[in-house]
Amino acid sequence: MPELPEVETVVLSIRDQLVGQKFTNIDVRWPKVLFNFSKQDFINNIVQRNITNVHRRAKFIVISFAEEILAIHLRMTGKLYFSNGKTDEKHISAIIRLDNGQQLVFEDTRKFGRFYYYPSQDFLDEKLGIEPLGDAFTAAWLIENLHCKKRMIKALLLDQRLIAGLGNIYVDECLWQSGIHPETKSNKIPKKNISTLRDSIRNTLELSITARGTTVVNFSYLNGKSGKFSSQLHVFGKDGQPCAICATEIKKKRVAGRGTHFCPSCQKKRY
């Protein structure tokens, strides 16, 4: 599933071509792709409205109008790209037509991706946590919000209500870089490790955005182009291989319902 860097990469690829344009129609080929509205709602509320911005909120691609937003979640295999020609691929869920003749195509092999329509972004903001690349995401904030809870750190970092945009790949990488075992309770983690974790989260996300995200399976998020950050991964998907720090074999186990990679030597569990 695409995480923050992959979604940010898609946003950066489509923003300039969308801002200032207007949608003229939508061809819905997989009805369930419209989660909380209909094609007629789209025509009544979105068609011919000026697109004012395209940005990311957590793992959502947000297309903004005067007040309303169209939020798109890629889920497992969603791809969003422009096309000027005929679009007859069998995995296309929807095609949105623009007044400049272009088509914004949403292709989704697994059909889990969804479009959401909201009168404003308030609905998302009320349900989503802090943005890890924002100014408010400081070491002090993270220390306070981890120490006041007694949850397993892996599960807590995956909780979008706390920190928005993190997923399995980057959580594993950042916990390894910070020397934190994924099953450690958040209130047991020393402040210095949490401070390192905060820096690791920001640095890892920024590096991945520069590399256009991570592609770890035979799937690309952006017009057939694969993200290059997979070559910089140190622990995720490396089970059975030596740790880059201590040469101990990387282990994989199920933590918080997710396949989790860690070094049993560098990441000692704290009880």
NORVENKA-V295416 format. One record per pair of residues at least 6 apart in sequence whose ideal C-beta (glycine too) atoms are under 8 Angstrom apart, sorted by the first residue. I is the first residue (numbers start at 1). J is the second residue. Records with the same first field share a line. If there is no record, write none. Layout:
BEGIN
I=J  J
END
This chain:
BEGIN
1=59  74  75  76  167  168
2=10  59  74  78  167  213  221
3=59  165  166  167  168  169  170  213  214
4=56  58  59  132  133  164  165  166  167  170  205
5=170  205  208  209  211  212  213  214  227  229
6=74  213  214  221  227
7=56  59  60  61  74  165
8=56  209  213
9=209  212  213  221  222  227
10=61  74  80  221  222
11=54  55  56  61
13=81  222  223
14=54  61  80  81  82  104
15=53  54  55
17=82  102
18=51  54  63  98  104
19=51  52  53  54
20=50  51
21=50  51  98  99  100  102
22=47  48  49  50  51  98  99
23=42  46  47  48  49  51  96  97  98  99  104
24=47  48  97  98  99
25=43  47  96  97
26=39  42  43  94  95  96  97
27=94  95  96  97
28=34  39  93  94
29=92  93  94  95
30=92  93  94  108  111
32=111  114
33=93  94  106  108  111  113  114  115
34=41  42  94  114  115  117
35=114  115  116
36=116  117
37=45  115  116  117
41=117
42=117
45=68  117
46=65  68  70  117
48=99
49=65  66  68
50=65  66
51=63  64  65
52=64  65  66
53=62  63  64
54=61  62  63  64
55=62  64
56=62  165
57=71  121  124  125  128  131  164
58=124  128  129  131  160  164  165
59=73  74  160  164  165  167
60=71  72  73  116  124
61=71  72  73  74  80
62=69  70  71  72  121  124
63=69  70  71  72
64=121
67=119  120
68=117  118  119  120
69=117  118  120  121  124
70=115  116  117
71=115  116  117  118  124
72=78  80  106  113  114  115  116
73=113  114  116
74=80  108  113  221
75=108  110  112  113  114
76=110  112  113
77=108  109  110  112  113  219
78=93  106  107  108  112  113
79=105  106  107  108  220  221  222  223
80=104  105  106  107
81=104  105  107  222  223
82=102  103  104  105
83=95  102  103  105
84=101  102  103
87=95  103  105
89=107
91=107  108  109  111
92=105  106  107  108
93=106  107  108  111  113
94=105  106  115
95=103  104  105  106
96=103  104  106
97=103  104
98=104
106=113  115
109=219
118=124
127=160  161
128=160  161  164
129=159  160  161  162  163  164
130=136  137  141  162  163  164
131=137  164  165
132=163  164  165  166  201  202  205
133=202  205  206
137=163  198  201  202
138=198
139=194  195  198  199
142=194  195  197  198
143=191  194  195
145=162
146=153  156  186  187  189  194
147=186  187  189  194
148=187
149=156  186  187
150=185  186  187
151=185  186
152=182  183  184  185  186  255  256
153=175  180  181  182  183  184  185  186  189
154=171  175  182  183  255  256  258  260
155=255  256
156=162  186
157=163  166  171  174  175
158=166  167  168  171  256  258
160=166
163=201
165=205
166=201
168=236  258  259  260
169=214  216  233  236
170=201  204  205  208
171=182
172=182  235  236  260  261  262
173=200  204  233  234  235  236
174=197  200  201  204
175=181  182  197  262  267
176=234  235  261  262  263  266  267
177=196  197  200  204  234
178=193  194  196  197  200
179=193  196  266  267  268
180=189  193  197  267
181=262  267  268  269  270
182=255  256  260  262  267
183=255  269
184=269  270
185=270  271
188=270  271
189=197  270
207=229  232
208=214  227  229  232
211=227  228  229  232
212=222  225  227  228  229
213=221  222  227  229
214=227  229  230  233
215=221  226  227  228  230
216=230  233  236  237
220=226  227
221=227
230=237
234=243  244
235=243  250  261  262  263
236=261
237=261
238=250  261
239=250  251  252  261
240=249  250
241=249  250
242=248  249  250
243=249  250  263  265  266
245=263  266
246=263  265  266
248=263  264  265  266
250=261  262  263
251=261  262  263  264
252=259  260  261
253=259  260  262
254=260
END
